[in-house]
Amino acid sequence: MRSTTEAETVDYSRKWYVLVAVGTSILLATIDGSIVNVALPTMRADFGTSFNVIQWVALAYLLTMATLTLGVGRLGDVLGKKRIFLLGFAVFTAASVLCGLAPSIELLIVFRVIQAVGGTMMLALGASILVDAFPPRERGKALGWMGTAVSVGVITGPVVGGLLISAFDWQAIFFVNVPIGIIGLWLAARTIPDLLPIPGQRMDYIGAGLLSLTLLGVSLALTLGQSRGFTSPEILGLFALALVALVAFVMLELRLASPMIDLRTFREPLLSVSVITGYATFVSASATFFLLPFYLEGVLGFGVREVGLLLGVTPLALGITSPLSGALSDRIGVRRLTLAGLVILTLAFAGFRLIDVDTSVPMFLALVIPVGIGMGVFQSPNNSAIMSSVPREYSGVASGILSLTRLLGQISGIAVLGSVWAARVAAQVGGLEGGDAATAPDHVQVAALRDTFTIAALILAVATLLGFWGLREESRRKQPALGAAEPQISAE
């Protein structure tokens, strides 16, 4: 194992092997986040259970990852990122076998939680491991390819899931992880730099517990609030629990010499801008994958296969754009590119005002492709900005922040924007009376979608203003440095 003082001697010739290893882990974790959705109807029939129960096969995975991501990131900083990452690979692969062998729905949900623990260990540390494996001048490029791996996982999950279930049964979607996981684990063990953590750090387990309780409370409230109402006593109680835990966490962290998260880091406004704008993009983009299937299938009348293909162009555009944007950010900086991505996204969501009950396929593609381009242009530079804004001893936490903004953005975006859509439908038909918003007349659903995407565009417009301020702030900071350099140049 190398010491941290030898970080400069990392064998960068192995960087592409590390990228493949980390990319494999990202593919496994993201595919499993989406592939299960295709199998839920089959699982429901096989286990003879209700939708309210079977949905927890998907929800348990997502909520576990959101709850543990930052704690796992910090654990990697303290104990060593490679060992946590390899353990995550092993846990995920073993849990996949257990999921495929699960004899009951209850045990399947338990095994999905274990699988999510392994997935969190991989996803939370992936970006930090790439930053260690690549030279600083290629950080954006590496994170760009990481964005491509996420996109490929999102695209292939439903497609692969459908093929496997058709040819075999739902168990195959878990068993297919095993050979891939074994190969990825072997490659990661051989290629990932084995750097010792910076000495003197300690894991703040109480702080980690309080933060996990905060995230669990918020995630559960957002997830359950859509069906039970955000003003119901149990949902308000979950929000209150999260608030109390958050206050206790902040008070504890400000007193510790080696905190779970150094909150003083967020005094740096450019870091806060990157985190907030990153969260905003995922809140809005989640609407694309949650609401548009109802529109494509229920209003435009497309089949499941066609819907998958039409929605697949968004992550495809992201996957192509992301590494290009990441490589460009290594040359020109991150702020101009993140601002450009936010502008594209804002205009793209504003363009959804044009959808109608008879939107053509070319028109639909012209609306959704810019979403993928905007996310691709924005994500890689923004991820690079976050990873560059924290000291090395907190790089695992920074990597966890990248995963957490995506997870919480998805959870809150689906919950809030989904509720907005249902509320707008109900307002136009005089109340749903226990019915489903997707059964409302087509023109009502479309009008509600326009309103919902308008709100998403407004969220992104605010994020764009923040991005513009971040660019100006960065330029302002550079001016004094340039001015100080001028006398030295003239003196020579």
N, C-alpha and C positions, 0 to 999 in steps of 0.2 A: 504494500500500500504506500503511495507517495504521500509526503507531507504537503500541507497547503503552501509551504514556502517554495515548493517545487512545481507549482501550478504552471509556471511559464514553460516547463519542459514537457508539457503534454504533447503526445505524438499526434499532431494534427493530421498526419497522413491517414489516420483511422477515422477521420471525422464522418465520412460518408457511410461507413459501417455502423457508426453510432446512430446516424440519422435513420438508417434502415431499422435498427433495433428499436429506437424510440418510436419511429413511424409505425412499426408493427404493433407496439403496445397501444398506440393511439387508435389504430384501426380496430383492434379487438374491442377496446373499451367503448368507442363511439358506435361501432356496428351493433354491439350488444345493447346499446341504449335505444336503438331504433328497430332492430330486427325482431324483437319480442312483440312489438305492436302488431305486426302482421300475424303472429301466431296466437294472439289473445282469443279470437273467436274459436279456434281449434282447441286450445287449452280449456276454455270454458265448457265446451261440449264434452271433452274427454274427462274432466274432473266433475262434471255435473254441478257446477257452482254458478253463482250470479255474477253479473258485471261488476257490482260494487266490490266483490271480493277479488275477482281476477285482475282488476285494474292495478291492484297492489303489487302484482308481479313486475309491472313497469315503474310504478311510483316508488316502491321500496328501493329500487336501484338508484333512481334519481335523487331521492331525499337523502340517502346514505352518503352519496358522493358530495352533495352540497353541504352536509353537516360536517364531514371529516376533512375536507380538502385543505383548509389552512392549517389545521393541526398536523396533518401528515407532512405538509410542506415544511413546517418548522422542525418536525422530527428528523427530516432529512438533513436539515442544516446542522442539527446537534449530533446525530449519530452517524451521519454519512449517507449521501444521496444514493450511491450505488447499491448499498446493502438493502435499503428500504425499497428501491425500485425492483431489484431482483426478487425480493420477498413478495412484492405485489404481483409480479409476473407468475410466481409459483402459486400464490393463493388464488388468483383469478383462474388459472388453468385447472387447478384441483376443484374449485367451486363449480366450474363449468361441467365437470363430470358429475358432480353431485346434483346439479340442476337437471341434467339429462336423466338421472336415475330416480328423481324425486317421486315417491309413491303417492303423495298427497299435495293438495294446493298449499296447505300450511307449511309443509317442509320446503316446497319450491320457493315460497316467499322468503323463508329463512336463508336458504342457499343463495338466493339473489342478493340478500344483504351482504353475505360473506363475499360473493363475487364482486359487489360494489366496493367493498373494502380493498380488495386487490386492485380493482380498476382505479380507485382513488390514489393508491400508492404509485401507480404508473403515470396517470394524467397529471397529478399535482407536481411531479418532479421532472416531467419530460422536458419542459422548456429550460429549466435550470441546467439539466444535464447537457442539452445541446449548446447552451452558452459556454459551458466548460470545455466542450469538445471542439468548438469552432473558434478560429481566431476572432478577436473583437471586431475586425474590419468586415467580417462575414456574418455577423450576428443576425442582421435583418434577413439575409438569404436563408439561413438555417430556420428561423422562425417562420419564414414564408412557406418553406416546404412542410413544416409542421401544420400550417393552415391547410395545405393541400391534403395531407393525410386525414385531417378531420373531415374535409369535404368528401373525400373518397368513401370514408366510413358512412357518412350520411346518405350518400347516393346508393351505395351497394347494399346497405342493410336491408331495406324493404325488398329489393330485387332478389338478393341471395336467399332471404328468408322465404319468399314465395316459392322459389325453385326447390329448396330443400324440403319444405312442408309438402309440396306436391309430389315429390319423388319418394319421400320417406315418411316422416312424421315430425311433430314439433320438437321432439328430443334432438333431432339432427342439428338444430340451430345452436345447441350448446356443445354437442360432441365435435362439431367442426372446429371449435376453438382449440381443441387439445393439441393436434399436431402443429398448428400455427404457434400456439403458446410455447411448446417445447423448443421449436426452432428459434423463436424470438428470445427465449430465456438463454439458450446456449450462446447466441450471437451477442446479447447484452453482456453476459458474463465475461466474454473474451475481449470485447472492444471498448466498453465504457471506461473512461479514466477513473482510477480508483484513488480519489483524493480524500485525505483525512479532513474532517471538519476543522474549522478554526478553533483552537483550544480555548478553554475558559467558558464555553457556553453550557447552559443547562436548560433542560426542557421544563417549561412552566406547565405542569400538568393541570393545576387548578385553573389557570387561565385558559388552557386548551378546552377544558370541560365547560367553562362558562361560555366560551365562544361557540362551541358546538351546540350548547343548549340554546343560545341566541339564534343560531342559524336554523336549528331544527324547529324552533317555535315559529319563526318567520316562514320557513318553507311549508310547514304543515298548514299554517293559517292561510297562505296564499293558495295552496293546493285544494284544501277542503272548503275554503270560503266561496268558491265558485258555485258549489252545489248547496251549501248550507246557508249562504248569505254572509257577507262580510261584517254585518252588524249583529250576528247571532252571539249569544253569551259565550259559547265555547270558542269561537273564533276570536272574539275580543279578549278572552282569557289567554289564548295562545300569544297574541300580540303583546299583552301585558307581561306574560312570562318572559318573552324575548326581550322586552324593554328593561325589566329588572335585571336579567342576566347580563345585558349589555352594559348597564351602568356599573354593575359590580365588576365586570371585566375591565372596563376603562379605569376605574379606581385602582384596581390591583396592578394593572400594567404600568401605570405611571409611577408606581412605588418600587418596582423591581429593577435590579441591575441587569438581569438577563430576561427580558419579558418575552412572552409569546410573540407579540408584534410590537416593534418599537413605534408607538403611535406618533412620536415626534417626527418620524419620517414623513408623515402626511402634512407637516407644516410646509413642505415643498409643494407649492401650488400646481406646478406642472405635472407632478405625479398624480395629484387628485384629479386634475383635468383628464388625464389618460384613463384613470379608473372609471370616472363618471361617464365619460363619452363611450368607453367600451361597453359598460353596462347598458347604456341607452340604445346602442346599436342592436344588442341581443334582445332587449325588450321588444323592439319594433320588428326585428327580423323573425322572431318566433311566430309572429302573426302570419307570416308567409306560409309556414309549414303546418300551422294549426287551423287557420280559417279557410285558406284557399281550397283544400280538398272538399270542404262542404260546398263551396261555390262551383268547383269543376264538376263534381259528381251530381250534386242535387239540382243545380240550376242549369249548367250547360250540358249535362247528361253524358259525360264521359265515363268509361269504365275504369276499374281500379288500375289496370295496367297503363292505360293512357294517362291517368292522373299522375302515376309515378314518373312517367317519362316527362310530362310537362313540368312537374316540380323539380325534376332532376337537373334541369338546365341551370337553376340558380346556384346550387353547390358546385356544378361543373364550371360555371363562369368564375366562381370564387377560387376554385382549385387552380385554374389557369392563371388568374390575375395575381394571386397571393405571392408566389415566389418571385414574380417579376417586380412587384411592388417592394418586397423585402430587399431584393438585391439593389433596387434603385435607392432605397432609404439609406443603404450603407454608403452611398455616394453623395447624396444631396441633403441628408438629414430626414427626420421623421415628421416634423410638424406640418410642412406643406402637403405631404402626402396624406396625412390623417385628415387634414382640413378638406382636401380634394375628395376623399372618400365620403366624408360626412355630407358634403354638398351633393354628391351623386345620389346618396341614399335618401336625402331629404326630397330631392326632385323625383326620385323613383317612387317613393310612397305617395307624394302628391299626385303623381300620374295615375294612381289607382282610382282616382275620382272618375276616370274614363271607363271603368268597367261597366258592363250592362248585361242584360239577360241574354243577349245574342253576340257576345264578344267573340271575334274570330280567333283562331289559333295564332296567326301571325301577330295580331294585336296583343294577345295575351303574352306571347314570348317577348314582344317589345317592352312590355311592362315589367316582367320578372327578371329578365337578364340583367338590367342595370342594378338590381338588388344584389346579385352575386358579384358584379364588377365593383360596386361601391364597398361591399364587405371585404373583398379581396384587396382593394387599394388601401382600405383603412386598417385592417387587422394586423398585418405583419409589422408595419411601422409602429403602431400603437403598442403592440406586445414588446417590441424592442425598446420603446420609450420606458415602459414599466420596468423591464428587466435591468435597464441602465440606471434607474433612479434609486436603487437600494444598494447598500453595502453588500459585499460578497457573503457575509455571515447570515444575511437574510434572503439570499437568492432563492432558496427553497420556498420561503413564504411568498416571494414575488411570483414565482411560478404557480403557486397555489392560487394567488389572486387572479391570474389569468383564467384558470379553470373556474374559479368561483364566480367571476363576472359573467361567464357564459352560462353556468348552471342557474344562478339566481335570475339572470336575465330571461332565460327560457321559462323558468317557473313563474315569475311574476308577469312576464309578457303574456303567456298563455292564460293565466288566471285573470289578469286585469282586462286585457283586450278581448278575451273571450266573453267576459262578463259584460263589457261595454256593448259588444255585438248583440248578445242576447237581450240586454236592456233596451237597445234601440229597436230591435224587432218587436219586443213587447210593447214599447211605447206607440208604435205605429199600428199595431193590431188591437190595442186596447187591453193588453195583458195576455199572457200565454196560458194562464189557468192550468198550470201543471204540464203543459204541452212542451214540445221541443221546438226551439227556434229554427231548426233545420227543416221543419215541416211547414213553415209559414210560406205564403205566396212568394214566387220568385222575385218579383219587383221589390217586395218588402225586404227580403234578405239582401238584395243588391244595395238598396239604399242604406241599410244598416252597415254593410261592409264599407261603403264609401265613407260614412261617418267615422267608422273605426280606424280606417287607414289614414284619415285626415288627422286624427289624434296622434297616430304613430308618426306622421310627418311633422307635427308640431313638436313632439318630443325630440325628434332628430334636428329640427330647426334650432331648438335651445342648445342641443349638443354642438351644433355647428357654430353658434355664437361663442360657446366655451372654447371650441377648437381655434376660432379666429383670435380670441384673447390669448390663448396659449402661444400661437405663432408670434403675436406682437410682443408678448412678454419675453419669449426667447430671443427675439431680435433686439429688444431693448437691453437685455443682459450682455449681448455680444458687443454692443456699441462701445461701452467703456473700455473693454479689452482691446478693441481695435484702436481706440484713441490713445491708450497707454502705449501701444506698440509704435505709434508714429514717430515720437522723438528718437527712439532707438534706431529706426530706419534712416531718419534724416541725419543723425549723428555720424552714422557710418559713411 
